[in-house]
């Protein structure tokens, strides 16, 4: 199982070298609020720190959350396959990603799997000839994976994030 996860991570890094359609090439740092639903855990709530390293087209996030009697710590890595302008300062993107996390609350579960982030961006202060560095976004990321621990089985979730990022 560890070998399979390592192979997936290495493949994402290799494929990310050939990213296309990314609007901003630099790094980014942001904060987002997370809500949504997760099978077996009910409602989701929490926050995440998002970041992107320059020249690497993967958007990373470290998150923590809470729900009805549980606590969660996790991480995501998303490779944006496409990022296109809708009109003016409005853009949208979609990608492929992975997630992993630990849930506790009278039990201990570990989950990991894949996700498909789809987001809508609004660039504040976007001028016709000068790109903005401040982004507001709304993202949906349907996720499916495996959950191990007190409730072993398939893991389904639909996290929804609203946040902002500063690009540099």
N, C-alpha and C positions, 0 to 999 in steps of 0.2 A: 504494500500500500504506500509506503514512504517513497519507494522508487517511482511509482506512477505519479505521485504529486511532484516529485523533483523533475521528472521528465516534462510534465505540463508546464512548470515554471520556466524551465530552460527553453522550451518551444515558444512560449510567449515572448521571452527576451529576444530570441532569434527572429521571430516574425516581426517584432516591433521595429526592427531595424529598417523594415520596408514599409513603414506607415505612409498613408497618403491622406489628403484632404484635411489635414489639421490646420486650423486657422492661425493659432498662435504657436510659434516655435520655441519660445522660451520656457522658463519654469513658472510654477504657480503655487500659491498657498491660499487655502480657504477654510471656511467653517460652514458646516451645514447642520440643519435640524433634520431628523429622520423620523418618519412615521410609517404606518403601513400595517401589514398583516403577515403572520408566520404560522404555518400549520403546526399545531401542537403547543404553541406558545401564546396564541391570541394576538392582541394588539402589540405593535412595536412602538417604541419611543426612544429617543436618544439623540446623540450628536456625534459628529465626526470631524476630524481634521483631515482635509484633502491636500495633497501636494503632488507636484509634477516636477521632475528633474529636467533641466534643459537638455535638449537633443535626445531624449528618451520619450517616446509617445505613449507612455503608460501613465494614467491618472491613478494615484494611490490614495487610500483612505485608511485611517485608523479610527475605529469607532467604539463607543460604549453605549449601552442602552439598558432599559429597564422595562418591565412589564408587570403583569399581575403575579407577583410572587417570585420573580426571577431577575437576574442581572446578566448582562452580556458584554463581552469584550471580543472584538474581531478586527479583521482587516479585509480590504478588497484591492484588486489590481485590475484596471480596465484598459484595454487597448481600443482606442477610438478608431473604428474602421472608416467612418465618414463624418465630416463636419462641414455643413454647407450653410450658406446665407439664405434666409427666407426672404427678407426685405429689410433694407436699412440696417439698424443695429440688432435685428433678430436673426438668430442662427439656430440650427438643430444638429444633433449628433446621435450616432448609435455606435455600439461597439460590442466586443466580447470580453468577458472578464471572469475572474475567479474570486471566491470568497472563502473565508475560514473564520470560525469563531468558537467560543466557549460560553456555555450557558450554565448558570448555577441558580439554586433556589430550593434547597432540600434535595437536590440531585446534581449530577454533573453530566452534561452532554457536550460533545464536540461535533461540529458540523463543517463540511466543506463541499464545494461544488462549483458550478458555473453560473454565470449571470449574463444578461443582455441589457446593458444600460441604454436608455433612450432619453435624451435630454433636450431641453429648450433653453437657449441662452439669450440674455439681453445685455448688451454692452453699454454701460453707462458712459455718458459723455462722448459717444462715438461721433467723430467728425468725418466728413467725406474723404479727407486726405490723411487724417491722422488716426490710427487705430487706438481704441481705448484700452486701458489696462485693468479696468474694473468690470467684472462679469457678475451678473445675477443669474441663477439657474434653477430650473425645476427638473428633476430626474426621476424616472421610473426604472426599476431594474428587476424584472422578473427573474427569480433564481430557483434552481433545482440542484439538489445534491444529496448527500448521505449524512445521516445523523447517527452517531455512535454514543452509547452510554445507557442511561436509564430508560430511554425510549428509542432504541435502535430502529432505523428504517429510513424511508425517503424524507427529505427535507424540502419543503416548498415555502417560498416567501415572496412578497411583493413590497419591497421597501420603496418609499417615496421620499425624496430629499429636496429641500429648499435651502439654498445658501448663496454665498458669494465667494468669489476668488479674486485675488490680486495676481496679475500676470507680470512677470519681469523678464 
